[in-house]
Amino acid sequence: MLYATQSQTNLTVVLQYQGLTELVLFSVLSTAPSCVFLFINGTMLFILTSKPVFRETSRYILLYNLLFADTVLLAQSQLLYLLAACRIRLMYPVCGVLTMLASLTTVISPLMLVVMSLERYVAVCYPLRHASIITVTKTRVAIIIVWACSSLYVLFCVLLMLRFPFEDLPTLQMTDFCGKESMLLDPMSDLYDKALTCFVFVSAGVAVSFSYVAVTVAARSASTNKASARKARNTLLLHVVQLGLSLSSTIHNPLLIAIAKVVDRKILVHIQRIMFVGIIILPRCMSALIYGIRDQNIRPVLMSNLCCQWKCLFPLVSVKSCHFLNKSNIIK
């Protein structure tokens, strides 16, 4: 309860301290990159469902699910921030649905990174058996298990949330801004949330690190494709960074509370702005950057789609680059 109250009070102070001009300016500065990455993620999701080669390849099926979870979480985070910035307070049931959706996708992301890392591990360490081990059917079963485990986590959160006597409240209208800390009012709920979050990210970190070490060792073997192993190792290293950024988003409020004890309010406002973009928004765009730029199959299709969509929005822009991309080696 103390943790939830401190977090709510801290967020309230930060938002109330901002002037109208500053508030509008930062809302635009935070919304603009969110919209850009939502647009890129949406384009990536469309691409991954538009061609059979993506729909029938395990790594791209996994990527689709990871992108979908990150996109939903990015949109939900931006929505809650704008609601708080506009001083809009929701009803408890509405806030509960939004926060549980965020909890679902927060758990899905690290678990999906684990599955993707293990897939790269099998591809490098067991290349001859990769096709038989990593099949589309097994991939879909793994995805179902990830979603089921995440849903079970959310179900327990809901059950613990119901322990709080909401019927004793004079109204279901929230007095503070919507957030997980505003809903997990029971001390047991807060403890459960912290323990499970720690377990998920520690387990994911161990699995991704194991895959990275195994691929690094395999890369030194004479029988391993050096270029493939090096690329897989770099991808796994980026997954470690991605997992670290995702973990940092879970300590956003506790870190903000700790900083608030040593700095004045005006500095806290600017720190909170930077943390929101760097800790909340940035981790949700890493998948698009990792695969959209590095993957040789996705990159030409993504650039072609983005260029053509830009051309539709701004007809006067030069179309030479679009024409070049359309003539490049794009998957049919």
C-alpha positions as CSV (number, residue, x, y, z in Angstrom):
1,M,0.0,0.0,0.0
2,L,2.8,2.4,0.8
3,Y,4.5,1.7,-2.5
4,A,1.3,2.4,-4.4
5,T,0.5,5.6,-2.5
6,Q,4.0,7.0,-3.0
7,S,3.9,6.2,-6.7
8,Q,0.5,7.9,-7.1
9,T,1.5,10.9,-5.1
10,N,4.8,11.3,-7.1
11,L,3.1,11.1,-10.5
12,T,0.5,13.6,-9.4
13,V,3.1,16.1,-8.2
14,V,5.1,15.7,-11.4
15,L,2.1,16.3,-13.7
16,Q,0.6,19.2,-11.6
17,Y,4.0,21.0,-11.5
18,Q,4.2,21.2,-15.3
19,G,2.9,24.3,-16.9
20,L,0.4,24.2,-19.8
21,T,3.0,25.0,-22.4
22,E,5.5,22.5,-21.1
23,L,2.8,19.9,-20.8
24,V,1.6,20.3,-24.4
25,L,5.2,20.5,-25.7
26,F,6.3,17.3,-24.0
27,S,3.0,15.5,-24.9
28,V,3.8,16.2,-28.5
29,L,7.5,15.2,-28.2
30,S,6.5,11.9,-26.6
31,T,3.5,11.2,-28.8
32,A,5.5,11.9,-32.0
33,P,8.0,9.1,-31.6
34,S,5.3,6.8,-30.3
35,C,3.2,7.4,-33.5
36,V,6.3,6.9,-35.7
37,F,7.1,3.5,-34.1
38,L,3.5,2.5,-34.0
39,F,3.4,3.2,-37.7
40,I,6.6,1.2,-38.3
41,N,5.4,-1.6,-36.1
42,G,2.0,-1.7,-37.9
43,T,3.8,-1.8,-41.3
44,M,6.0,-4.7,-40.0
45,L,2.9,-6.6,-38.8
46,F,1.3,-6.1,-42.2
47,I,4.4,-7.3,-44.0
48,L,4.7,-10.4,-41.8
49,T,1.2,-11.5,-42.8
50,S,1.4,-10.5,-46.4
51,K,3.8,-13.1,-47.8
52,P,3.8,-16.9,-47.4
53,V,7.5,-16.9,-46.7
54,F,6.9,-14.9,-43.5
55,R,3.7,-16.8,-42.5
56,E,5.4,-20.2,-42.9
57,T,8.7,-19.5,-41.2
58,S,9.0,-20.1,-37.5
59,R,11.3,-17.1,-36.7
60,Y,8.9,-14.7,-38.4
61,I,5.9,-16.1,-36.7
62,L,7.6,-15.5,-33.4
63,L,8.6,-12.0,-34.5
64,Y,5.0,-11.2,-35.3
65,N,3.8,-12.1,-31.8
66,L,6.6,-10.2,-30.2
67,L,5.9,-7.1,-32.4
68,F,2.2,-7.4,-31.6
69,A,2.7,-7.5,-27.9
70,D,5.2,-4.5,-28.0
71,T,2.8,-2.5,-30.2
72,V,-0.1,-3.0,-27.9
73,L,2.0,-2.1,-24.9
74,L,3.4,1.0,-26.6
75,A,-0.1,2.2,-27.6
76,Q,-1.5,1.5,-24.1
77,S,1.5,3.3,-22.4
78,Q,1.0,6.4,-24.6
79,L,-2.7,6.4,-24.0
80,L,-2.3,6.3,-20.2
81,Y,0.3,9.0,-20.3
82,L,-1.9,11.3,-22.4
83,L,-4.9,10.6,-20.0
84,A,-2.7,11.6,-17.1
85,A,-1.3,14.6,-18.9
86,C,-4.9,15.8,-19.6
87,R,-5.9,15.2,-15.9
88,I,-8.5,12.6,-16.9
89,R,-9.3,10.1,-14.2
90,L,-11.0,6.9,-15.2
91,M,-13.3,4.5,-13.4
92,Y,-11.7,1.6,-11.6
93,P,-13.0,-1.1,-14.0
94,V,-11.8,0.7,-17.0
95,C,-8.4,1.3,-15.5
96,G,-8.3,-2.3,-14.4
97,V,-8.8,-3.5,-18.0
98,L,-6.1,-1.2,-19.4
99,T,-3.5,-2.2,-16.7
100,M,-4.2,-5.9,-17.0
101,L,-3.8,-5.6,-20.8
102,A,-0.4,-4.0,-20.1
103,S,0.5,-6.7,-17.7
104,L,-0.3,-9.4,-20.2
105,T,1.9,-7.9,-22.9
106,T,4.7,-7.1,-20.4
107,V,5.0,-10.7,-19.6
108,I,4.6,-11.9,-23.2
109,S,7.6,-9.9,-24.5
110,P,10.4,-11.4,-22.4
111,L,8.9,-14.9,-22.8
112,M,8.8,-14.5,-26.5
113,L,12.4,-13.3,-26.5
114,V,13.3,-16.5,-24.8
115,V,11.6,-18.6,-27.5
116,M,13.3,-16.6,-30.2
117,S,16.7,-16.9,-28.6
118,L,16.3,-20.7,-28.3
119,E,15.3,-20.8,-31.9
120,R,18.5,-19.1,-32.9
121,Y,20.5,-21.4,-30.6
122,V,19.1,-24.5,-32.4
123,A,19.7,-22.9,-35.8
124,V,23.4,-22.4,-35.1
125,C,24.2,-25.4,-32.8
126,Y,22.0,-28.0,-34.6
127,P,21.7,-26.7,-38.2
128,L,21.0,-30.2,-39.7
129,R,18.2,-30.8,-37.2
130,H,16.8,-27.3,-37.1
131,A,14.0,-28.0,-39.7
132,S,12.8,-31.0,-37.7
133,I,13.1,-29.4,-34.2
134,I,11.7,-26.0,-35.1
135,T,8.6,-26.6,-37.1
136,V,5.6,-24.3,-37.6
137,T,3.4,-26.5,-35.6
138,K,5.8,-26.6,-32.6
139,T,6.3,-22.9,-32.9
140,R,2.5,-22.3,-32.7
141,V,2.3,-24.6,-29.6
142,A,5.1,-22.6,-28.0
143,I,3.2,-19.3,-28.7
144,I,0.0,-20.8,-27.2
145,I,2.0,-21.8,-24.1
146,V,3.5,-18.3,-23.8
147,W,0.1,-16.6,-24.1
148,A,-1.5,-19.1,-21.7
149,C,1.2,-18.5,-19.0
150,S,0.8,-14.8,-19.4
151,S,-3.0,-15.0,-19.2
152,L,-2.6,-17.1,-16.0
153,Y,-0.5,-14.4,-14.5
154,V,-3.1,-11.8,-15.3
155,L,-5.8,-14.0,-13.9
156,F,-4.0,-14.2,-10.6
157,C,-3.5,-10.4,-10.6
158,V,-7.3,-9.9,-11.1
159,L,-8.1,-12.3,-8.3
160,L,-5.8,-10.5,-5.9
161,M,-7.1,-7.2,-7.1
162,L,-10.6,-8.3,-6.1
163,R,-9.4,-8.7,-2.5
164,F,-9.6,-5.0,-2.1
165,P,-13.0,-3.8,-0.8
166,F,-14.0,-1.6,-3.7
167,E,-17.6,-1.7,-2.5
168,D,-16.6,0.5,0.5
169,L,-15.4,3.3,-1.7
170,P,-17.9,6.2,-2.1
171,T,-17.5,6.0,-5.9
172,L,-15.8,4.0,-8.5
173,Q,-14.3,7.2,-10.0
174,M,-10.5,7.1,-9.4
175,T,-9.0,9.9,-7.3
176,D,-5.5,9.4,-8.9
177,F,-4.2,8.7,-12.4
178,C,-4.6,5.3,-13.9
179,G,-1.7,2.9,-13.4
180,K,-0.9,-0.5,-12.1
181,E,0.0,0.9,-8.7
182,S,-3.5,2.5,-8.5
183,M,-5.1,-0.9,-9.0
184,L,-2.9,-3.2,-7.0
185,L,-4.0,-1.7,-3.7
186,D,-3.7,-4.9,-1.6
187,P,-0.2,-5.5,-0.1
188,M,-0.4,-9.1,-1.2
189,S,-1.1,-8.1,-4.8
190,D,1.9,-5.7,-4.9
191,L,4.2,-8.4,-3.4
192,Y,2.9,-11.0,-5.9
193,D,3.4,-8.7,-8.8
194,K,7.0,-7.9,-7.8
195,A,7.9,-11.5,-7.2
196,L,6.5,-12.8,-10.5
197,T,8.0,-9.9,-12.5
198,C,11.4,-10.7,-10.9
199,F,11.0,-14.4,-11.7
200,V,10.0,-13.9,-15.3
201,F,12.9,-11.5,-16.1
202,V,15.6,-13.5,-14.2
203,S,14.5,-16.7,-16.0
204,A,14.4,-14.9,-19.4
205,G,17.8,-13.4,-18.7
206,V,19.3,-16.8,-17.9
207,A,17.8,-18.4,-21.0
208,V,18.9,-15.6,-23.4
209,S,22.4,-15.5,-21.9
210,F,22.7,-19.3,-22.2
211,S,21.8,-19.1,-25.9
212,Y,24.3,-16.3,-26.4
213,V,27.1,-18.2,-24.7
214,A,26.3,-21.4,-26.6
215,V,26.2,-19.7,-29.9
216,T,29.5,-17.9,-29.1
217,V,31.1,-21.3,-28.3
218,A,29.7,-22.9,-31.4
219,A,31.0,-20.0,-33.6
220,R,34.5,-21.2,-32.8
221,S,33.8,-24.7,-34.1
222,A,35.3,-25.5,-37.6
223,S,32.0,-27.1,-38.7
224,T,29.9,-24.1,-38.0
225,N,28.9,-21.5,-40.6
226,K,30.9,-18.5,-39.3
227,A,28.8,-15.8,-40.9
228,S,25.5,-17.4,-39.7
229,A,26.9,-17.8,-36.2
230,R,28.2,-14.3,-36.0
231,K,24.8,-12.9,-37.1
232,A,22.9,-15.0,-34.6
233,R,25.3,-14.0,-31.9
234,N,24.8,-10.3,-32.7
235,T,21.0,-10.9,-32.7
236,L,21.1,-12.5,-29.3
237,L,23.2,-9.7,-27.9
238,L,20.6,-7.3,-29.1
239,H,18.0,-9.5,-27.4
240,V,19.9,-9.1,-24.1
241,V,19.8,-5.3,-24.5
242,Q,16.1,-5.5,-25.4
243,L,15.4,-7.6,-22.4
244,G,17.3,-5.2,-20.2
245,L,15.3,-2.2,-21.5
246,S,12.1,-4.1,-21.0
247,L,13.1,-4.8,-17.4
248,S,14.0,-1.2,-16.9
249,S,10.4,-0.3,-17.7
250,T,9.2,-2.3,-14.7
251,I,11.3,-0.2,-12.3
252,H,10.2,3.1,-13.8
253,N,8.1,4.2,-10.8
254,P,10.3,2.9,-8.0
255,L,13.3,4.6,-9.7
256,L,11.3,7.8,-10.0
257,I,10.3,7.7,-6.3
258,A,14.0,7.2,-5.3
259,I,15.1,10.1,-7.5
260,A,12.4,12.4,-6.1
261,K,14.0,12.1,-2.7
262,V,17.2,13.7,-3.8
263,V,16.2,16.3,-6.5
264,D,13.8,19.2,-6.5
265,R,10.5,19.0,-8.4
266,K,11.5,21.0,-11.4
267,I,14.4,18.7,-12.1
268,L,12.2,15.7,-11.4
269,V,9.8,16.8,-14.2
270,H,12.6,16.8,-16.8
271,I,14.0,13.4,-15.5
272,Q,10.5,11.9,-15.8
273,R,10.2,13.1,-19.4
274,I,13.5,11.5,-20.3
275,M,12.7,8.3,-18.5
276,F,9.3,8.0,-20.2
277,V,10.8,8.1,-23.7
278,G,14.0,6.1,-22.9
279,I,12.5,3.5,-20.6
280,I,8.8,3.1,-21.7
281,I,8.9,4.0,-25.4
282,L,12.3,2.8,-26.6
283,P,12.1,-0.9,-25.6
284,R,8.9,-1.2,-27.6
285,C,10.6,-0.3,-30.9
286,M,13.7,-2.4,-30.5
287,S,12.1,-5.4,-32.4
288,A,11.3,-3.3,-35.4
289,L,14.8,-1.8,-35.4
290,I,16.6,-5.2,-34.9
291,Y,14.7,-7.1,-37.6
292,G,13.5,-4.3,-39.9
293,I,17.1,-3.0,-40.5
294,R,19.2,-6.2,-40.1
295,D,17.0,-8.9,-41.6
296,Q,17.8,-9.2,-45.3
297,N,14.4,-10.6,-46.1
298,I,12.4,-7.9,-44.3
299,R,14.5,-4.8,-44.9
300,P,13.7,-4.4,-48.7
301,V,10.0,-5.1,-48.2
302,L,9.8,-2.7,-45.2
303,M,11.7,0.1,-47.0
304,S,9.5,-0.3,-50.1
305,N,6.3,-0.1,-48.1
306,L,7.4,2.8,-46.0
307,C,8.6,4.7,-49.0
308,C,5.4,4.1,-50.9
309,Q,3.3,5.1,-47.9
310,W,5.4,8.3,-47.6
311,K,4.8,9.0,-51.3
312,C,1.0,8.7,-50.7
313,L,1.2,11.1,-47.8
314,F,3.5,13.6,-49.7
315,P,2.9,13.2,-53.4
316,L,5.5,15.9,-54.3
317,V,8.4,13.9,-52.7
318,S,10.8,12.4,-55.2
319,V,9.9,8.8,-56.2
320,K,13.3,7.8,-57.5
321,S,14.2,5.9,-54.3
322,C,10.8,4.2,-54.3
323,H,11.3,3.1,-57.9
324,F,14.8,1.8,-57.0
325,L,13.5,-0.2,-54.1
326,N,10.6,-1.7,-56.1
327,K,13.2,-3.0,-58.6
328,S,15.5,-4.4,-55.9
329,N,15.6,-8.0,-54.8
330,I,12.3,-8.1,-52.9
331,I,10.8,-11.4,-51.9
332,K,7.9,-12.5,-54.2
